[in-house]
């Protein structure tokens, strides 16, 4: 919140899939809506957009205006944004349309001096004046104060109120959240399954079965996770996909030299 209030006009919440960029953007928007200095706080979802026209329509729908047809649609939307006054527009899931979003943001911010924009993306826009806030994984070091462990326990207790979280149970939870690298979406999916499987059982199934579905960890949350991962994969070039496939031989990380050797052989 302070980034926008302190005069920053373009803030990008940047991070990998499942790290909570959308959730953070929604929470910021909710708090901004309670502040009288903003005439409006608008949330624009771009996941289903595939073109500039789609983006224009998504913004128009968010601010409740109709652009109509014709070549002047972009100009009409720009005029509306200028006349809105002090406004925050939050654009979510911009990574698959970065060139388009970058061009539109640059145009809108230059023409509408009272406009502020927040963008969530897996990559930054690269515009002058942009402030990038990195949204990373939760701390998953297994300590009592681990954010990932705390999140798992909180979400799991919404399913199993008396979930054990000390001693061996805590160790199993710590191992589980570390296994998914502190990814908040993955933690939510796993926590939702504690009505059927203990943390230790979840961990055992993840290690010894072929995939989450085979481990009995399916459902809508798992579908969201795999959709996010698939979108990330599809956004890579062929060379990047080959390189990443080669790096999958490592478990738990690798030295720069080892990674370079594997990538060189794979590509």
KEKE-3310 file (N, C-alpha, C; in steps of 0.2 Angstrom, whole numbers, plus 5000, padded with zeros to 4 digits):
npx = (5004:5010:5018:5010:5004:5015:5018:5022:5018:5017:5017:5023:5019:5028:5032:5033:5021:5008:5012:5005:5002:4990:4981:4988:4986:4972:4970:4977:4969:4957:4960:4963:4951:4944:4949:4947:4954:4954:4945:4941:4944:4950:4948:4956:4955:4966:4967:4960:4961:4967:4972:4975:4962:4955:4960:4957:4943:4942:4946:4937:4925:4928:4928:4915:4910:4905:4913:4910:4911:4924:4938:4942:4942:4952:4956:4945:4944:4955:4952:4942:4949:4957:4948:4943:4950:4959:4964:4965:4971:4971:4979:4978:4988:4997:5007:5006:5003:5013:5020:5009:5002:5012:5014:5001:5000:5010:5006:4993:4997:5005:4996:4986:4988:4984:4982:4985:4994:4994:5001:5001:5012:5023:5034:5043:5037:5046:5046:5050:5052:5044:5041:5046:5040:5045:5037:5039:5042:5035:5044:5052:5059:5057:5057:5050:5044:5042:5035:5028:5025:5016:5006:5002:4997:4987:4978:4975:4969:4957:4950:4953:4950:4957:4970:4986:5001:5014:5030:5033:5023:5024:5037:5034:5025:5034:5043:5035:5030:5043:5046:5038:5043:5039:5028:5014:5001:5002:5004:4991:4983:4988:4985:4971:4969:4970:4959:4958:4971:4986:4999:5011:5007:5003:5016:5023:5015:5017:5031:5032:5023:5017:5015:5002:4989:4989:4993:4982:4979:4970:4957:4949:4959:4971:4970:4970:4984:4991:4987:4992:5006:5007:5004:5015:5025:5021:5024:5038:5052:5056:5070:5072:5063:5069:5081:5076:5071:5082:5088:5080:5086:5093:5091:5086:5093:5108:5126:5132:5141:5138:5125:5127:5134:5125:5115:5121:5124:5111:5105)
npy = (4994:5006:5009:5014:5025:5033:5039:5032:5027:5016:5000:4984:4968:4955:4938:4920:4907:4904:4910:4920:4932:4937:4936:4945:4957:4959:4960:4973:4981:4980:4987:5000:5004:5008:5020:5038:5046:5040:5040:5028:5011:4998:4982:4972:4957:4948:4935:4927:4935:4938:4948:4965:4971:4963:4966:4980:4979:4972:4981:4991:4984:4982:4995:4999:5004:5006:5003:5001:4999:5001:5011:5020:5015:5013:5027:5032:5025:5029:5043:5042:5036:5047:5056:5051:5054:5054:5037:5020:5007:4990:4977:4961:4945:4947:4942:4935:4944:4954:4964:4971:4975:4983:4994:4999:5003:5013:5023:5026:5030:5041:5050:5052:5059:5057:5044:5028:5013:4995:4980:4963:4950:4937:4942:4958:4974:4983:4997:5014:5021:5011:5001:4987:4974:4960:4945:4932:4914:4907:4907:4892:4884:4876:4879:4884:4897:4897:4903:4896:4884:4889:4894:4882:4875:4884:4883:4870:4867:4873:4863:4851:4853:4849:4847:4839:4847:4847:4840:4825:4827:4841:4840:4832:4841:4852:4846:4843:4856:4861:4852:4857:4869:4880:4886:4895:4891:4878:4873:4876:4867:4855:4856:4856:4842:4836:4831:4818:4813:4812:4824:4817:4805:4812:4816:4805:4799:4808:4807:4793:4790:4792:4807:4820:4817:4803:4801:4804:4817:4828:4837:4854:4864:4858:4857:4871:4873:4865:4871:4884:4880:4874:4885:4893:4884:4884:4897:4897:4897:4885:4882:4885:4877:4864:4866:4867:4855:4847:4851:4845:4833:4836:4835:4845:4856:4863:4866:4880:4877:4863:4864:4872:4863:4853:4860:4864:4851:4847:4856)
npz = (5000:5004:4993:4983:4989:4992:4981:4970:4954:4946:4950:4950:4955:4956:4952:4953:4948:4958:4970:4976:4971:4965:4976:4985:4978:4977:4991:4994:4985:4991:5003:4999:4993:5004:5007:5007:4997:4984:4969:4963:4964:4953:4948:4936:4927:4917:4913:4903:4892:4875:4866:4862:4860:4868:4881:4882:4882:4894:4904:4902:4906:4919:4924:4922:4909:4892:4877:4864:4846:4833:4827:4837:4850:4859:4861:4867:4879:4885:4887:4896:4907:4910:4914:4926:4937:4953:4953:4955:4945:4945:4937:4933:4931:4919:4911:4899:4890:4889:4880:4875:4887:4892:4883:4883:4897:4898:4889:4896:4909:4906:4900:4909:4923:4937:4938:4945:4944:4947:4943:4941:4938:4930:4925:4925:4918:4913:4911:4913:4929:4934:4949:4955:4965:4973:4974:4983:4988:5003:5019:5022:5031:5041:5055:5071:5068:5055:5040:5030:5037:5047:5039:5033:5044:5048:5037:5037:5049:5047:5041:5049:5065:5076:5072:5075:5079:5084:5089:5081:5072:5068:5062:5051:5044:5042:5033:5023:5018:5014:5004:4994:4991:4999:4992:4991:4985:4983:4996:5001:4994:4998:5012:5012:5010:5022:5029:5025:5024:5034:5038:5037:5030:5018:5013:5011:5001:4991:4988:4984:4974:4958:4954:4959:4958:4958:4970:4977:4979:4973:4965:4965:4969:4966:4952:4949:4953:4944:4932:4933:4933:4920:4912:4914:4909:4895:4892:4890:4879:4866:4867:4881:4887:4884:4891:4904:4906:4905:4917:4926:4931:4943:4960:4973:4970:4962:4957:4949:4939:4937:4932:4921:4913:4911:4904:4892:4886:4884:4876)
capx = (5000:5014:5021:5006:5003:5021:5018:5024:5013:5017:5020:5022:5020:5032:5034:5031:5015:5006:5015:5000:5002:4983:4979:4990:4983:4966:4970:4979:4964:4952:4961:4963:4944:4942:4953:4943:4957:4953:4938:4939:4949:4947:4952:4955:4958:4968:4969:4957:4963:4972:4973:4974:4955:4952:4962:4953:4936:4942:4947:4930:4920:4930:4926:4908:4909:4905:4918:4907:4915:4927:4945:4944:4941:4958:4956:4939:4946:4960:4949:4938:4954:4959:4942:4941:4953:4963:4961:4970:4969:4975:4979:4981:4990:4998:5013:5006:5002:5017:5021:5003:5001:5017:5012:4995:5002:5014:5001:4988:5001:5008:4991:4982:4993:4981:4981:4990:4993:4997:5001:5004:5015:5029:5040:5042:5036:5052:5045:5054:5048:5041:5043:5045:5040:5045:5032:5042:5039:5035:5049:5050:5065:5055:5057:5043:5041:5041:5028:5025:5022:5011:5001:4999:4993:4981:4973:4973:4964:4950:4948:4954:4951:4962:4976:4992:5007:5020:5034:5033:5018:5027:5042:5031:5023:5040:5046:5030:5031:5049:5045:5034:5047:5035:5023:5007:4995:5003:5002:4984:4981:4990:4982:4964:4968:4971:4954:4959:4978:4990:5005:5016:5005:5004:5023:5024:5012:5021:5037:5032:5018:5018:5010:4998:4982:4990:4994:4975:4979:4967:4952:4950:4965:4977:4969:4973:4991:4994:4985:4997:5012:5006:5004:5022:5029:5020:5027:5045:5054:5058:5076:5071:5060:5074:5086:5073:5070:5089:5090:5076:5090:5095:5086:5088:5098:5115:5131:5132:5145:5135:5119:5129:5136:5119:5111:5125:5123:5104:5103)
capy = (5000:5012:5011:5019:5031:5037:5043:5027:5027:5009:4995:4977:4962:4950:4932:4914:4905:4901:4913:4924:4939:4939:4937:4952:4963:4959:4963:4980:4984:4981:4992:5006:5006:5011:5026:5042:5049:5037:5040:5022:5006:4994:4976:4969:4951:4947:4928:4925:4940:4936:4953:4972:4973:4960:4970:4986:4977:4970:4987:4994:4981:4983:5002:4999:5008:5003:5007:5001:4997:5006:5011:5025:5012:5015:5034:5033:5022:5034:5049:5040:5036:5054:5060:5047:5057:5049:5031:5014:5001:4984:4973:4954:4940:4951:4939:4932:4950:4959:4969:4975:4979:4988:4999:5003:5006:5018:5028:5028:5034:5048:5055:5052:5060:5055:5037:5024:5006:4989:4975:4956:4947:4933:4946:4965:4977:4986:5004:5019:5023:5005:4998:4979:4971:4953:4941:4925:4909:4908:4904:4885:4882:4871:4882:4886:4903:4897:4906:4891:4879:4892:4894:4875:4873:4888:4881:4863:4867:4874:4856:4847:4858:4847:4844:4840:4852:4847:4834:4822:4830:4847:4838:4830:4847:4855:4842:4844:4863:4862:4849:4861:4875:4886:4888:4895:4888:4870:4872:4876:4861:4850:4857:4854:4835:4833:4827:4811:4810:4816:4827:4811:4801:4816:4817:4798:4798:4813:4804:4786:4789:4796:4813:4822:4813:4796:4802:4806:4825:4831:4842:4860:4867:4855:4859:4878:4873:4863:4876:4889:4877:4873:4892:4895:4880:4886:4903:4896:4895:4878:4881:4886:4870:4859:4867:4865:4847:4844:4852:4841:4828:4838:4835:4849:4861:4861:4871:4884:4873:4857:4866:4874:4857:4849:4864:4863:4845:4846:4861)
capz = (5000:5004:4987:4979:4993:4992:4974:4964:4949:4943:4954:4947:4959:4951:4955:4950:4948:4965:4975:4980:4968:4965:4983:4988:4974:4980:4998:4993:4982:4997:5008:4995:4992:5011:5008:5003:4992:4978:4966:4962:4963:4949:4947:4929:4926:4910:4911:4897:4886:4870:4862:4864:4861:4874:4887:4882:4885:4901:4908:4901:4910:4926:4927:4920:4903:4886:4872:4857:4841:4829:4828:4842:4856:4863:4863:4871:4885:4888:4889:4902:4912:4912:4918:4932:4943:4957:4952:4955:4941:4946:4931:4936:4926:4913:4909:4892:4885:4892:4876:4875:4893:4893:4879:4886:4903:4896:4886:4901:4914:4903:4898:4915:4929:4943:4938:4948:4941:4950:4938:4943:4932:4932:4923:4925:4912:4910:4910:4917:4935:4937:4955:4955:4971:4971:4978:4983:4992:5010:5022:5023:5035:5046:5062:5074:5066:5048:5038:5027:5042:5050:5034:5032:5050:5048:5032:5039:5055:5045:5039:5055:5070:5081:5069:5079:5075:5088:5089:5075:5067:5066:5058:5045:5041:5040:5027:5017:5015:5011:4998:4989:4991:5002:4987:4995:4982:4984:5003:5002:4991:5003:5018:5011:5010:5029:5032:5023:5025:5039:5034:5036:5024:5012:5011:5009:4994:4986:4987:4982:4969:4951:4953:4964:4957:4960:4978:4981:4981:4967:4967:4961:4970:4962:4945:4949:4953:4937:4926:4933:4930:4913:4908:4915:4904:4889:4890:4889:4872:4865:4870:4888:4889:4884:4896:4910:4906:4907:4924:4931:4934:4949:4966:4978:4967:4959:4957:4942:4934:4935:4928:4914:4909:4909:4899:4886:4883:4882:4870)
cpx = (5004:5017:5017:5005:5009:5022:5021:5018:5012:5021:5018:5024:5022:5033:5031:5024:5013:5009:5011:5000:4995:4980:4981:4987:4976:4965:4972:4973:4958:4953:4961:4956:4941:4945:4949:4947:4957:4946:4936:4945:4946:4951:4951:4959:4959:4969:4966:4958:4968:4974:4972:4966:4952:4954:4958:4946:4936:4942:4940:4925:4922:4927:4919:4907:4908:4909:4914:4913:4919:4934:4947:4943:4946:4958:4950:4940:4951:4957:4945:4943:4956:4954:4940:4945:4958:4960:4967:4967:4973:4974:4982:4982:4991:5004:5012:5004:5007:5018:5015:5001:5006:5016:5006:4996:5006:5010:4996:4992:5003:5002:4986:4986:4990:4980:4987:4989:4997:4996:5004:5006:5021:5035:5038:5040:5042:5051:5049:5049:5044:5045:5041:5045:5040:5041:5035:5039:5039:5041:5047:5056:5063:5055:5050:5040:5041:5035:5025:5022:5016:5005:4997:4994:4986:4975:4971:4968:4957:4946:4948:4955:4957:4968:4982:4998:5013:5024:5034:5029:5021:5033:5040:5028:5029:5043:5041:5030:5037:5049:5042:5037:5043:5030:5016:5001:4996:5002:4995:4981:4982:4986:4974:4963:4969:4965:4954:4966:4982:4995:5010:5014:5005:5011:5025:5022:5015:5027:5037:5027:5020:5013:5005:4991:4983:4991:4987:4975:4976:4962:4954:4956:4971:4976:4972:4981:4994:4992:4991:5004:5012:5007:5012:5026:5028:5023:5034:5046:5056:5065:5076:5068:5065:5079:5083:5072:5077:5090:5086:5080:5092:5089:5089:5093:5104:5119:5130:5135:5141:5129:5121:5131:5130:5115:5115:5124:5116:5102:5109)
cpy = (5006:5014:5015:5025:5036:5040:5038:5026:5020:5004:4988:4972:4957:4944:4926:4912:4902:4904:4918:4931:4942:4941:4944:4958:4964:4963:4971:4984:4985:4986:4999:5008:5009:5018:5032:5046:5046:5037:5033:5017:5000:4988:4973:4963:4949:4939:4925:4930:4937:4941:4960:4973:4969:4964:4977:4984:4975:4976:4991:4991:4982:4990:5004:5004:5004:5007:5006:4998:5003:5007:5016:5022:5014:5022:5035:5031:5027:5040:5048:5039:5043:5057:5056:5050:5052:5042:5026:5009:4995:4979:4966:4949:4943:4948:4937:4938:4955:4965:4974:4979:4984:4994:5003:5006:5013:5024:5031:5033:5041:5053:5056:5053:5058:5047:5033:5017:5001:4983:4968:4953:4942:4937:4954:4968:4981:4994:5008:5021:5017:5003:4991:4977:4963:4949:4934:4920:4910:4904:4897:4881:4877:4873:4883:4892:4903:4899:4900:4886:4883:4892:4887:4873:4877:4885:4874:4863:4870:4868:4851:4851:4856:4844:4845:4843:4852:4841:4831:4825:4837:4845:4836:4836:4851:4852:4843:4851:4864:4858:4853:4868:4881:4889:4889:4891:4880:4869:4872:4870:4855:4850:4855:4846:4832:4830:4820:4808:4815:4819:4821:4807:4805:4816:4810:4797:4802:4810:4797:4785:4794:4802:4814:4818:4806:4796:4803:4813:4828:4836:4849:4864:4864:4857:4866:4878:4871:4867:4881:4886:4876:4880:4894:4891:4883:4893:4903:4895:4888:4877:4881:4879:4865:4860:4865:4858:4844:4845:4848:4835:4829:4838:4840:4855:4858:4867:4874:4880:4867:4859:4868:4868:4853:4853:4863:4857:4844:4851:4861)
cpz = (5000:4997:4983:4982:4993:4985:4968:4960:4946:4947:4951:4953:4955:4955:4951:4951:4955:4971:4979:4977:4968:4972:4986:4984:4976:4987:4998:4990:4987:5002:5005:4994:4999:5012:5004:4997:4985:4976:4965:4962:4959:4948:4940:4928:4919:4908:4905:4891:4882:4866:4865:4865:4867:4881:4887:4885:4892:4906:4908:4906:4917:4929:4924:4915:4897:4880:4865:4852:4837:4831:4834:4849:4861:4866:4868:4878:4889:4890:4895:4908:4915:4916:4925:4938:4947:4957:4953:4950:4942:4940:4933:4930:4919:4909:4901:4887:4887:4887:4875:4881:4894:4889:4881:4893:4902:4894:4892:4906:4912:4902:4905:4922:4936:4943:4941:4945:4945:4945:4942:4937:4934:4929:4924:4918:4909:4908:4915:4923:4938:4944:4955:4962:4970:4977:4978:4987:4999:5013:5024:5027:5040:5054:5064:5071:5058:5045:5034:5032:5045:5045:5033:5038:5050:5043:5034:5044:5053:5042:5045:5061:5075:5078:5074:5075:5079:5087:5082:5069:5064:5061:5051:5041:5038:5033:5021:5014:5012:5004:4992:4988:4994:4997:4990:4992:4983:4991:5004:4999:4996:5009:5018:5011:5017:5032:5030:5025:5030:5035:5032:5030:5017:5009:5008:5002:4989:4984:4983:4977:4963:4951:4958:4964:4960:4968:4981:4982:4974:4969:4963:4962:4967:4955:4944:4948:4946:4932:4927:4931:4923:4909:4909:4910:4897:4887:4889:4881:4872:4868:4878:4891:4889:4889:4903:4911:4908:4914:4929:4934:4941:4954:4971:4976:4965:4958:4950:4937:4932:4930:4921:4910:4906:4903:4892:4883:4881:4876:4865)
residu = (UNK:UNK:UNK:UNK:UNK:UNK:UNK:UNK:UNK:UNK:UNK:UNK:UNK:UNK:UNK:UNK:UNK:UNK:UNK:UNK:UNK:UNK:UNK:UNK:UNK:UNK:UNK:UNK:UNK:UNK:UNK:UNK:UNK:UNK:UNK:UNK:UNK:UNK:UNK:UNK:UNK:UNK:UNK:UNK:UNK:UNK:UNK:UNK:UNK:UNK:UNK:UNK:UNK:UNK:UNK:UNK:UNK:UNK:UNK:UNK:UNK:UNK:UNK:UNK:UNK:UNK:UNK:UNK:UNK:UNK:UNK:UNK:UNK:UNK:UNK:UNK:UNK:UNK:UNK:UNK:UNK:UNK:UNK:UNK:UNK:UNK:UNK:UNK:UNK:UNK:UNK:UNK:UNK:UNK:UNK:UNK:UNK:UNK:UNK:UNK:UNK:UNK:UNK:UNK:UNK:UNK:UNK:UNK:UNK:UNK:UNK:UNK:UNK:UNK:UNK:UNK:UNK:UNK:UNK:UNK:UNK:UNK:UNK:UNK:UNK:UNK:UNK:UNK:UNK:UNK:UNK:UNK:UNK:UNK:UNK:UNK:UNK:UNK:UNK:UNK:UNK:UNK:UNK:UNK:UNK:UNK:UNK:UNK:UNK:UNK:UNK:UNK:UNK:UNK:UNK:UNK:UNK:UNK:UNK:UNK:UNK:UNK:UNK:UNK:UNK:UNK:UNK:UNK:UNK:UNK:UNK:UNK:UNK:UNK:UNK:UNK:UNK:UNK:UNK:UNK:UNK:UNK:UNK:UNK:UNK:UNK:UNK:UNK:UNK:UNK:UNK:UNK:UNK:UNK:UNK:UNK:UNK:UNK:UNK:UNK:UNK:UNK:UNK:UNK:UNK:UNK:UNK:UNK:UNK:UNK:UNK:UNK:UNK:UNK:UNK:UNK:UNK:UNK:UNK:UNK:UNK:UNK:UNK:UNK:UNK:UNK:UNK:UNK:UNK:UNK:UNK:UNK:UNK:UNK:UNK:UNK:UNK:UNK:UNK:UNK:UNK:UNK:UNK:UNK:UNK:UNK:UNK:UNK:UNK:UNK:UNK:UNK:UNK:UNK:UNK:UNK:UNK:UNK:UNK:UNK:UNK:UNK:UNK:UNK:UNK:UNK:UNK)
# end
